[in-house]
Amino acid sequence: MTKETLILSIKNLSPLFIARIVALFIFILIIFFLKGQITDLTKKTTLTLTNISTQTSLINQAAQLKQQYNDYYPLLSKIHALLPGQDNLPNFVSAVEAAGRRAGMDFTTIKFAGEPIQSSTVTTAKEIAIVLNSGGTAIEFEALFKELASIPYFMNLTAINIDSQGGLEGTALLQANGTLFLK
């Protein structure tokens, strides 16, 4: 087909056919435009639904925390009554040393690191840092921890270091940092 026959063929097309082709072209352009708009709206909707899901999860967690608080709040006064006062610290030291003797330790000492500080804003309880030092075998350390669990004090031992030169049967040194909770 030559250029002249192509031009002649286009001139012979009916106006209705040309209008249909133009309408089809415009329709295709509108579809591409709407596709971009739909994609953007889909992304925004997905983001909004994700945010709603996150907020709902946070609300559910807050409701669970509130329920736990309501369940445990009445127990705070009972726990506080069980906490030793600062004037009872010598008895705590004696109880720890006695636990060490019952476990068969070579020695057990407890020292306080600093002054008591407020434990939380919810209770009037205080806490004081403690350092536990003890010497014995690994088997005696297990017995010591069981004995410490049985004494009537609330303490949390962390950063437990055991320096053992002779394996499980040999003598080792234990140092544990922790917290004692007080009235």
C-alpha positions in Angstrom: 0.0 0.0 0.0 1.3 3.3 -0.9 1.0 6.6 0.8 -1.7 7.9 -1.6 -3.8 4.8 -1.2 -3.6 5.0 2.6 -4.7 8.6 2.5 -7.5 7.8 0.1 -8.6 4.9 2.4 -8.7 7.2 5.4 -10.8 9.8 3.5 -13.3 7.1 2.5 -13.9 6.1 6.2 -17.3 7.1 7.5 -17.5 9.8 10.1 -19.3 7.4 12.4 -16.3 4.9 12.3 -13.8 7.7 13.0 -16.0 8.8 15.9 -15.9 5.3 17.3 -12.1 5.1 17.0 -11.7 8.5 18.8 -14.2 7.3 21.5 -12.2 4.1 21.9 -9.0 6.0 22.2 -10.5 8.3 24.8 -12.0 5.3 26.6 -8.5 3.6 26.8 -7.0 6.9 28.2 -9.7 7.0 30.8 -9.1 3.4 31.8 -5.4 4.1 32.3 -6.1 7.2 34.3 -8.7 5.4 36.5 -6.3 2.4 37.0 -3.7 4.8 38.6 -6.4 6.3 40.7 -7.7 2.9 41.8 -4.1 1.8 42.6 -3.6 4.9 44.8 -6.9 4.4 46.6 -6.1 0.7 47.2 -2.8 1.6 48.7 -4.4 4.3 50.9 -7.2 1.9 52.0 -4.7 -0.9 52.8 -2.6 1.6 54.9 -5.8 2.8 56.7 -6.9 -0.8 57.4 -3.4 -1.6 58.7 -3.5 1.4 61.0 -6.9 0.4 62.3 -5.7 -3.1 62.9 -2.7 -1.8 64.8 -4.8 0.6 66.9 -7.3 -2.2 67.6 -4.5 -4.4 68.8 -3.2 -1.7 71.1 -6.6 -1.1 72.5 -7.0 -4.9 73.2 -3.6 -4.9 74.8 -4.5 -1.9 77.0 -7.8 -3.7 78.0 -5.8 -6.8 78.9 -3.4 -4.7 81.0 -6.3 -2.9 82.7 -7.8 -6.3 83.5 -4.5 -7.6 84.9 -4.1 -4.4 86.9 -7.6 -4.9 88.3 -6.9 -8.5 89.1 -3.6 -7.9 90.9 -4.1 -4.5 92.5 -5.8 -6.0 95.6 -2.8 -8.2 96.0 -0.4 -5.2 96.2 -1.3 -4.5 99.8 -0.8 -8.1 100.8 2.6 -8.3 99.0 3.6 -5.0 100.6 2.8 -6.4 104.0 5.1 -9.3 103.4 8.0 -7.0 102.4 10.6 -6.4 105.1 11.2 -2.9 106.4 14.6 -1.3 106.2 15.0 -2.0 109.9 14.8 -5.7 109.1 18.0 -5.7 106.9 20.2 -7.4 109.5 17.7 -10.2 109.7 17.9 -10.6 105.9 21.7 -10.8 106.1 21.4 -13.5 108.8 18.8 -15.4 106.7 21.1 -15.4 103.6 24.1 -16.5 105.6 22.0 -19.3 107.3 20.8 -20.4 103.9 24.4 -20.7 102.8 25.3 -22.8 105.8 22.3 -25.1 105.2 23.5 -25.5 101.6 27.0 -26.5 102.8 28.7 -23.5 101.3 32.2 -22.6 102.4 31.1 -19.0 102.9 28.2 -16.8 102.0 28.1 -13.0 102.3 25.6 -10.4 101.3 26.3 -6.7 100.9 24.1 -3.7 100.1 25.1 -1.5 97.2 23.7 2.0 97.8 20.6 3.2 99.5 17.0 2.0 99.0 15.2 3.7 96.1 11.5 3.9 95.1 10.7 0.7 93.2 7.8 2.1 91.1 5.3 4.9 91.0 2.4 2.4 91.6 3.5 1.2 95.1 5.4 2.5 98.0 7.8 -0.4 97.8 11.5 0.3 97.7 14.4 -1.7 96.4 18.1 -1.9 97.3 20.9 -3.4 95.2 22.6 -6.4 96.7 25.7 -8.3 96.0 25.8 -12.0 97.0 29.2 -13.7 97.3 29.6 -17.4 98.1 32.1 -20.2 97.8 31.5 -23.9 97.3 30.9 -26.6 94.6 28.3 -26.5 91.8 26.1 -28.9 93.7 26.2 -26.6 96.7 25.3 -23.7 94.5 22.1 -25.5 93.4 21.3 -26.2 97.1 22.0 -22.5 97.9 19.6 -21.3 95.3 16.9 -23.6 96.7 17.6 -22.4 100.2 17.4 -18.7 99.0 14.1 -19.4 97.4 12.7 -20.6 100.7 13.6 -17.6 102.8 10.8 -15.1 103.4 12.2 -12.2 101.3 11.5 -10.9 97.8 14.7 -10.6 95.9 15.8 -10.9 92.3 19.3 -12.1 91.5 20.8 -11.2 88.1 24.3 -11.2 86.6 25.3 -14.4 88.2 29.0 -15.2 87.7 30.6 -18.4 88.7 34.4 -18.7 88.6 35.2 -22.4 88.7 38.7 -23.7 88.4 38.0 -27.4 89.3 34.9 -28.2 87.3 31.6 -29.3 88.9 33.3 -31.1 91.8 35.9 -28.4 92.6 35.5 -25.2 94.6 34.1 -22.3 92.8 33.3 -18.7 93.6 29.8 -17.2 92.9 29.0 -13.6 92.7 25.4 -12.4 91.9 24.1 -8.9 91.7 20.5 -8.4 92.4 17.7 -6.5 94.2 16.0 -6.8 97.5 12.5 -5.4 97.7 11.5 -3.4 100.9 8.6 -1.6 102.4 
